[in-house]
């Protein structure tokens, strides 16, 4: 058992989570990539990149909503 208290009011915030690559695909000569970024209590950012440049991003309350939106955008982009 640890002697550390459960609640530490001066504890530093946890380090940011690394980006999670959700998927990547080629369309012609263009490369599309979607990453999820966990923003902690602020939600999850879904970010699309086109050839390493930010194309669009959207913030969601949950990871599941971000994945659902990203999959829909992917289907639209692949058409």
C-alpha positions in Angstrom: 0.0 0.0 0.0 1.3 3.4 -0.9 1.5 6.3 1.6 0.8 8.8 -1.2 -2.5 10.6 -0.7 -5.2 9.9 -3.3 -5.7 13.6 -4.1 -2.7 15.9 -4.6 -3.9 19.4 -5.3 -0.5 20.6 -6.6 0.2 17.6 -8.8 1.3 18.6 -12.3 -1.1 17.7 -15.2 -0.4 14.4 -17.0 1.7 14.6 -20.1 -0.2 15.0 -23.4 -1.1 11.8 -25.1 0.5 11.1 -28.4 -1.5 11.4 -31.6 -3.2 8.2 -32.7 -3.0 7.5 -36.4 -6.5 6.2 -37.3 -5.9 5.5 -41.0 -4.1 6.6 -44.1 -4.8 6.2 -47.7 -3.7 7.3 -51.2 -6.0 8.9 -53.8 -4.1 9.4 -57.0 -0.9 11.1 -56.0 -2.4 12.5 -52.8 -1.9 11.0 -49.4 -4.7 11.5 -46.8 -4.1 10.8 -43.1 -6.4 10.9 -40.1 -5.2 11.3 -36.6 -7.0 11.5 -33.3 -5.6 13.7 -30.6 -6.8 13.2 -27.0 -7.4 16.6 -25.4 -8.3 15.2 -22.0 -11.3 16.8 -20.5 -11.8 18.9 -23.6 -12.6 16.0 -25.9 -11.0 14.4 -28.9 -9.8 16.1 -32.0 -10.1 14.3 -35.4 -7.6 15.8 -37.8 -7.3 15.2 -41.5 -4.0 15.9 -43.4 -3.5 16.1 -47.1 0.1 15.6 -48.1 1.3 16.6 -44.6 -0.8 19.8 -44.5 -3.8 20.1 -42.1 -6.9 19.9 -44.2 -9.6 20.0 -41.5 -10.2 19.2 -37.9 -13.2 18.8 -35.6 -13.5 18.3 -31.9 -15.8 15.7 -30.3 -16.8 14.9 -26.8 -15.9 11.2 -27.2 -13.4 9.1 -29.2 -16.3 7.0 -30.6 -17.9 10.1 -32.1 -14.6 11.2 -33.6 -14.0 7.8 -35.2 -17.6 7.7 -36.6 -17.2 11.2 -38.2 -13.7 10.3 -39.6 -15.0 7.1 -41.2 -17.8 9.1 -42.9 -15.3 11.7 -44.2 -13.0 9.0 -45.5 -15.8 7.4 -47.5 -16.6 10.8 -49.0 -13.0 11.5 -49.9 -12.5 8.1 -51.5 -15.3 8.6 -53.9 
